[in-house]
Amino acid sequence: MQKTNPTIHVDGQEIPFKVGQTIMDAALAAKVYIPHLCHYPGLTPHGNCKLCMVDIGNKNVTACTTAAVAGQQIRNNTETLNAARKTVTQMLFIEGDHICPSCEKTGNCKLQAMAYYLGMLDNHFPQFYPRREMDASHATILLDRSRCILCDLCVRASREVDGKNVFAIAGRSTNAHLIVNSPSGKLGDSNIQTDDLAAHICPVGAILIKEQGYDVPIGQRIYDQQTIRDVGLNEAIPEKQGNHHD
Amino acid sequence: MTDAKISIATTSLAGCFGCHMSFLDMDERLVTLLEHVEFNRSPLTDIKHCGPCDIGLVEGGLCNAENVQVLREFRANCKILVAVGACAINGGVPAMRNYFDLHECLEEVYLNGIGVNNPQIPNDVELPLLLDKVRPLSDVVRVDYYLPGCPPSADDFLQLLGPLLEGKQPIFPRNTFHYD
């Protein structure tokens, strides 16, 4: 006997899912956008950024870590949730160095693109202006911790895709920071390479490839042309090309 | 709209005048604008103090005591105060010095910098006192509207001013503004 696929409803739209999928998996497969920064299809979801918060009944859950269950009635694209997401985005902005005109990632930055998507005109909260350690020890990769939003994507990409274990997050609360797994704690002494996913997956300007600055002019970059919604609906881990060679 | 002209004051605090240059990028549309507005204090008029105004456009953040004084004068005189550009909104590029001690910055620029002759940190009484950190406008006064961009485009200015001139609230379409 053929069984019909179970379904959930997101903002009234019926979406099929396979058992084991999260709400985010099912929504992305159906081309329904739930805002997210720390989620990347193919990597284990962590629920760090809280932008994918949705309402089920009277409960808020992160869509990237919550299993889809048949019959769920989910609210996603609502004024209240988007206002809360904007507040979360504002807090991410003020907690780090997110002065866009001085950052090479501008135009390619997901945090910035999320702020555009949510209509963020100001930072609302007082700026932290934190001074965190910069690591320029690697020949081709720069780590600027003052821009890190602790999304954990580089940690997961390194472990799950690159088969390495270059990054981790240490400390708690406002002392949380990215650490590098090498004898000196420096990126230059780690085994990260420029074609690792961990070197490219950073949504902000915390991990940058050196000597490519401004190759693409401002105004012609990813989020100058597309919204984060358009990009987010079509994201997948890229196939690795060739062997490591740096 | 009545026949009375709307008065606008503008100033550049810790900014680069880029927002003002972008304002002038309205080009021939400035002529139409001038049929509806008159400028009070502004680099465009050279009036030295802000009088009672309808709209104040403030570019730049706050890096010294004079910036704070001018901003307070604007807030006291302008019915609507607009933070224009990245620096006014979050400190912008001048706020990059916030990651260092002020004294470190002064030493680097005036004592240890490459090619410095007669090294000494300026200390004339005429010079405005520097703030320890560069601050956005909203740290000191209430801001009514924010116009992001580095700089905002001439179209962005028109989009903001158009509804304000008609006494309406401006609406910023999400796909036009940028932070860079």
HADDOCK unambig.tbl for C-alpha pairs under 7 A between the chains (distance, minus, plus):
assign (segid A and resid 99 and name CA) (segid B and resid 92 and name CA) 5.70 0.50 0.50
assign (segid A and resid 99 and name CA) (segid B and resid 93 and name CA) 6.88 0.50 0.50
assign (segid A and resid 100 and name CA) (segid B and resid 179 and name CA) 6.01 0.50 0.50
assign (segid A and resid 100 and name CA) (segid B and resid 180 and name CA) 5.73 0.50 0.50
assign (segid A and resid 101 and name CA) (segid B and resid 93 and name CA) 6.85 0.50 0.50
assign (segid A and resid 101 and name CA) (segid B and resid 150 and name CA) 6.60 0.50 0.50
assign (segid A and resid 101 and name CA) (segid B and resid 179 and name CA) 6.95 0.50 0.50
assign (segid A and resid 101 and name CA) (segid B and resid 180 and name CA) 4.75 0.50 0.50
assign (segid A and resid 102 and name CA) (segid B and resid 93 and name CA) 6.17 0.50 0.50
assign (segid A and resid 106 and name CA) (segid B and resid 180 and name CA) 6.88 0.50 0.50
assign (segid A and resid 116 and name CA) (segid B and resid 174 and name CA) 6.17 0.50 0.50
assign (segid A and resid 117 and name CA) (segid B and resid 174 and name CA) 6.51 0.50 0.50
assign (segid A and resid 119 and name CA) (segid B and resid 174 and name CA) 5.51 0.50 0.50
assign (segid A and resid 121 and name CA) (segid B and resid 146 and name CA) 5.90 0.50 0.50
assign (segid A and resid 121 and name CA) (segid B and resid 147 and name CA) 6.92 0.50 0.50
assign (segid A and resid 121 and name CA) (segid B and resid 148 and name CA) 6.24 0.50 0.50
assign (segid A and resid 122 and name CA) (segid B and resid 89 and name CA) 6.17 0.50 0.50
assign (segid A and resid 122 and name CA) (segid B and resid 146 and name CA) 6.38 0.50 0.50
assign (segid A and resid 129 and name CA) (segid B and resid 98 and name CA) 6.32 0.50 0.50
assign (segid A and resid 129 and name CA) (segid B and resid 99 and name CA) 6.28 0.50 0.50
assign (segid A and resid 130 and name CA) (segid B and resid 99 and name CA) 6.65 0.50 0.50
assign (segid A and resid 131 and name CA) (segid B and resid 99 and name CA) 5.30 0.50 0.50
